[in-house]
Amino acid sequence: MLGYTADELLATNISTLYVEPTARRRLITDFETRSRGASIEVPWVRKDGRAITTRVWVYAGRDESGAIEYFDGFVEDVTVIRETELALRQAEKLASLGELVSGVAHELNNPLSAMLLFAEDLLGSEHRPEEREALSIIAQQARRSRSIVRDLLSFARNRDAVREPVDAVPFFDQLTRTLAPQLNEASVTFHTRLQVDGIVLPIDRSGVEQVITNLVINASQAARAGGNVWLSARPQGQQFAIEIVDDGGGVPDDVLPHIFEPFFTTKPMGQGTGLGLSVSRGVIQQHGGWIEVQNRVPPSGVGIGAHFTVWIPLPTPTVVVERADDVATDAQAETQRRVLIVDDEVTIRQALTRFYTRRGWAVTQAEDGARAFERLIRGCEPFDLVISDMKMPGFSGIELHAALREMRPDMLDHLLFCTGEVDSPAVSAFVADTNCRVLVKPFDLRTLASLSDDIAAKRSSTVPRVVS
């Protein structure tokens, strides 16, 4: 238990076993009056210096006059028991925190979605420079709030990665198109070198996207205005390497050992939660991979900036994708596209209606799943796209999906869900079971446009599924 031989232990002063040597005298005083059968826990130190938790039963043996003649007792190592209990208590706390954060996130994500959608939509039209600056700040802060909410959800829930085969080309294409405007707003030059053609990644799409986004945004903040950020991706043996490099000030030597610790941040108060890198490492570890960080060494040999490398294991053998020619996804199709927007939040419906109307779509609104059911099931109305919230009072998006699966299976491929709490057990189980498309609120218009056009194009070129 202590790492000593019997002879070594007999030759050792027992005080050396205590983490705090002076504690022994206090315990002897306690042992003089302790009733038989009562124990006390004491931190001890092994011969190799490792601390352990011991449970000690010690009783005073007395002579006929009542004077203490000797102590007898025994010691048990309860380190593993106490560590397990602590882990269970921590898990219970995180489970409760997860439920709280999930509910708060749902309430926050709806107004954040409306803010981001309206701001990005307005940025698409002509405005005076000072107005564009204000709108850009609103959009930037909405995205920052979105990142904080997602990091809190990921940390609190520590959810299992739901992996699926992901074609690396469209994955990185969509991701870089989403990131480029944010770096442009920060006046940072974004360089990409993506050697991903023919690669399929076995990943949790949203988790890995969150990791890369966190690292790129952190790099842009370190580089500051006028700086550079490089994103590269390539297969390397049976690993897939994703590198994010900046030319900022680098990571101080005293910070490097703590950079992945939860809530550790070097940013000023109110500018960071310290969860981004901790969450990122957890996501990649769930994929069987790891993240490395070092300071960049440019050709001049002087270390400037930070260099993060994400390693994700590739399957054996690596799957190669053969893609047909891209299908045209112009929003202005020969016939006007129709979209049904299903959401109980009026501001979300208004923002989405404005977005689709400006793109030439015919828009129909439904304030809950029951109204959508009326149009889709009883009215059999044709829509190129149905975008629905997942959690609504009364008739939810999940119930709408079940109704469509039974009565209009042809519409399942044209259903796009949006939700603010994809990590909740009910929602994550539903997504894993159905493999349906999900946008996590708040989402940006570029991502929404790409998905909408893709779904609408498939509707015009595919035969509806028939389920017997």
N, C-alpha and C positions, 0 to 999 in steps of 0.2 A: 504493500500500500504506500509506503514512504520511500521505497527505493534503496533502503539500507539492508545490509546483512544483519543478523541478530547481534553479532559481536560489535559491529559499528554502532548499532542503535544503543546497546548497553553502555558504550563508551561516550555517548553523546549527551550533552546537557539538554534536557528536555525543552528548555527555553528556546533553543534554536529552531524548534518545530513550529513555533508560533509566528504568524505574520507580523504580529505586534508583540514583541517579547514582554513588555510590561503587562500584557493582558493576563499572563499566567498568575500573577499575584492577586489580581482582582478575582479570578476564577476560583482560586483556592479559598478565598474568603467566602465566596458563594457556595462552594462545595461543603464548607463547614456546617451550613444550615440547610442545605438542599435535602428534601425528603427523598426516600428511596423510591425508585421507579421513575423519577423525573430526569430528563436529559437536557443537554444544552448543545447548541451548534457552535463550533469554533473553526475559524479559518486556520489551516496549517499549511506548511510548506514542505514539499518533497525534497529529497537530496538534490535532484536536478533543478530545483528552483521553481517548479510548477506549483501553483497554489491549488489546494483542494479544500473542500468543505467536509468537516467531520462532525459526526453526532457522538457526543461523549456522555457516558453514564459514569459518574464517579461518586463514591460514597465514603464518608469518614468512618473509620473503625475506631472505637473508643475503648479505653480501659475501664476498670471498675469505678474509678473516680470521675469518669466522664471526659477525661482529657483525650484528645485525638492521638491515636497510637500509629495509625497508617491510613492511607487511602487505597481503595481498590475500585476497579471498574473496567470498562472496555470501550473501545473506540470503533466506530463504523464509518467508512468512506461513503458519503451520500452525495458526492459531486454530481454524478450522472442524474440522480433523482431530482436534485434541485435545478439543474440545467434543463431537464425535460419539463419540469413544472413551469419554469420561467418561459420556455418556448411556447407552452400551451397557453399561458396567460397572455403572452404577446400575440399569439394567433387569435385568441378571443377578442383582444382589443382591436386588432386589425380588421377582424370580421365585422365588428360593430362600427368601426370607423368607415369601412367599405360601404355599408348600408347607408350611413349618413351622407358620405361624400357622393354616392350614386344619386340620392334624392336631390342633394344640392346642385349637382352637375346638371341634372335634368332641368331644374328650374333656371339655372344660369344659361344653359346652352340655347334655349329658345330666344331670349332677348339678344344674346350675342350673335346668333344666326341672323336675326333681323338687322342688327347694326352692320354686320359685315356684308350682307347681301345688298342693302341699300347703298352703303358707302362705295362698294366696288361697282355697282350699277351706275351711280352718279359719276364716278371717275371715268366712265366710258363716254361721257359727253363733254362738251366744251364748257369750261369754267375759267374764271379769272385765276391768276397764279395763287393769290392768297386763299381762294376757296379750294383749289386743288390741294394745297398744302394742308388745310384743315381736314379735308376728306381723307387724305393719305394718312394723317395721324390717327384719325378715327379707325380706319381699317387696320393700321398697324397695331394699335392698342387692343382691338378686338381679337386679332390673331394671337397677340401675346397672352391675353386672358384665356383664349382657347388652349394654348399650350400649357398654361398653369393648371387648368382643370383636367386636362388629359394626363399630365404627370401625377397629379394627386390621385386620380382614379387608378392609374397603373400601379402606383406605390401602395395604395391602400388595399387593392384587390389582389395584387400579385397573381394575375390571372394566368391560366395555362395558355400557351401559344396554340392557336388553331391554324395548323399549317395546310397549305394547298400548293399544287404546282403553279408557279407564277412565271409567265413569259417575261424575261428580263428586259426586252426591248421596249414594249409599251409601258412597263412599270417605271423604268428610269426616264423615259420620254415624258410621261405625265408628271413625274416627280420634279424633274428639272424645270418644266414649264410652270409648275406651281411655285418653285423657289425663286426663279429668275426675277419676277417683279419685286419681291421683297428685298433682294440684294440690290436691285436697281434703285429702289427707294432709299436705301442706305448708302448709295454712291459707292458700292463695292463692285469690282469687276469679277464676274463669275466665269471660271474656266472649267470645262468638262472634257474628260477623255474616257469614253465608255466603250469598252471592248466586250460587248455583251450579246452580240448576235448569235442566235442559236442556243442560248442558255436558258434553262428552266430552273428556277430556284424553289426549293421546298421550304417555303417560309410562311409565317403569319404576315400577310401583306400589310395590314395597318400597323402592326408592331414594328416591323423593319422600316416602314415609311416614317414612323414617329422617330426612330433612332437617327436616321439620316437627317431628317429635318432638324432635330435638336442639335446635332453636331455642326450642320452647315450654318444655322442661325448663330450658334455660339461663335463659330469661326468668323462670321461677318461682323459680329460685335467686337471681337478682338482685333480684326483688321482695321475697323473704323473707316470713315470716309476716305476714298482715294486708295484703299487697300485692295488686296486680291484674295480670293478663295478658290481653291482647286478641288474639284470632285472627280475622282477616277474610280473605275470599277473594272475588274477583269478576273477570269478564272486563273488560279495558280495551283497546279496539281489537283488534288481533291478538295481544295478550299476555294472559296470565292472571296476576293479581297475588295473592300470598299475603303478608299482613302479620302480623308478630308484634311486639307492643309490650308493654313493661312499665313500671312506675312505680318502678323501682329507682334505683340511683345513677347510671346512665348509663355510657358508655364514655369513659375519660379520653382527652384529645387525643393523648397520646403512645402510646397503645395502638392507636388506630384504624388506623394504617398497617400494623400487624402482626397484626391480629386473625384473618386467614385463613391465616397461616403455619403449617405443620405443627409440632406439638409446642410451639407458643407458648401459654402459659396464664397467667392471673393468679391462678389458684386455688392454695391452699396445696399443698405436696407431699402426694401420695397422694389428692388429691381431684379430679384431672382429668389426662387424657393430652395435652390440647392438640390433639387430632385432630378433634374434632367439627365445628368450623367449616371446617377444611381439607377434610375429606371431603364436607361439605355443598356447598361451592362446586364441588368436582369433579363431584359428581352432577348439579348444575344446569347446569354448563357442557356436560356430555355431552348434555343436552337442548337445547342451543343457547340457553340462558338465562343469567341472571346474578343475583347477590345484592347488594343495596345495604344499607348500614348507616349510620345517623346517630343522633344523640341526639334524643329526643322533645322536641317543643315543644308543651306543653299550652296550653289557652286562656289561662292566666295569662301566657304568654310566657316562662316560666322553664323551661329545659331540664331535664327529669327523666326518667330511664329511657332505654332503647334502643329503636330502631325499625328492625327488619329487614324488607326487602321482597324476596321471591323472584319473579322474572319468568320465566315459561315461555311460549314461543311457542305459539300456537294454530294448528291447521290452517286452511287456507282452502278453502271456507268452514267456519265452526265447525259441528260436528255437533250436532244437537239430538236428544235422546232422548225418545221417547214411552213412558212407563211405564204398564203396566197397574196396577190396584189391587194394593196389597201383598198377598202371600199370607200367611195366618196361619201363624206358625211356633212355636206353643206347644209346648214340650217334651213336654207331656202329651197326646199324640195319642190318638185313640179306640182305636187298637190300639197295644200297646207297641212302641216302636222298638227295633231291634236294632243293636248296634255290634260290630264285630270290631276288636280292638286288636292290632296287629302291631309288636312292638318287642323287641329282644334285651336291653334294659335292664329289669330287673325293677322298679326303682323307678318308672320311667316308666309301666309297665303298671299298677302299684299305684295311682299318683296318678290316672291316667286312669280306671281302674275305679271308684275312689271318686267321682270327679266325675260320671261318667255314671250310676252307680247312684243317687246322690242326686237326679238329675234324672228318675229313673223309667225309664231305659233298661235293656234286657237286655244284659248284657255277656259277650262271649266273648274269651278271650285266646289269642294265638299268639306263641310266643317267637321265631319266625323266619319267613322267607318260605315255607319248605317246609311248615310246619304250616298257614299261611294258604292255600297252594295246595291242600292236602288238603281243606280245608273249602269253599273257593270253587269249585274246579274239579272235583275228584272227588266231593265231597259235594253240590255245587250248592246250598249253603245260602243262603237269602235274608238279606241284611243291608241295612238302610237306610243304613249308613255303614261304610266300612272306613278306619280311620286307621292308616297304616303309616309306620314309619321308612324312610328311603330307603337308608341304608347299613347293611347287616347282614352278618355272616359267613355264608358259604354261599350261600343264596338271598336276593338283595337285593330291595329294593322296586322297583328298576328292572326286574329280571327278573320280578317279580310282575305289574307293569304289562304287560309284553310277553305274558305268559301270558293275562291277562285280555283283552287286545286280540284275541288269536286265538280264545279259547275261550268267554269270557263278556263280550263287548263291552257288554252291558247294565249291567255293574257299573262301567264306567269313569267315569261321571258321579257315582258315589257313593264315589269313592276320594279320600281326602285324605292327602297326604304331609306328614310333618314331618321336618326335617333340621337339623343344626347346621352344615352347610357348603354352603349353596346356591351359593356363589361358586366352588366347585371346577370345573374345566373339564368334567369328566364330568357333574356334576349340572346345571350351567347349560346345557349343550348338550341334555341330556335335557328339561329344563323348556321350553326354547325350541322343541324339536321337538314336544313333546306338548301344551304349553299346559295342563298339569295344575295342580291346586290344590296349593300348598305353604305350610305354616306353618314359619317359621324358629324353631328352638329358641333360647332358651326363650321360649315364648309365654304370653300371659295367658288366663285362663279366659273372660273376656268375649268375646274374639275367637274362641276355640274354640267357645263356645256359639252365637254368631251363625252361624258357618260350618256347624256341625253341624246346626242347625235348618234352615238353608237347603237343604242337601244332602238331608236326610231329607224335607223337604216336596216337593222336586222328584221324589223317587222315587215318592211316592204319587200324583203328578199327571201323570206323563209316561209315554209308551210307550217301552220299551227300544229302543235302537238295534240295527239288524241290519246286520252287515257281511258282504258276500258274499265 
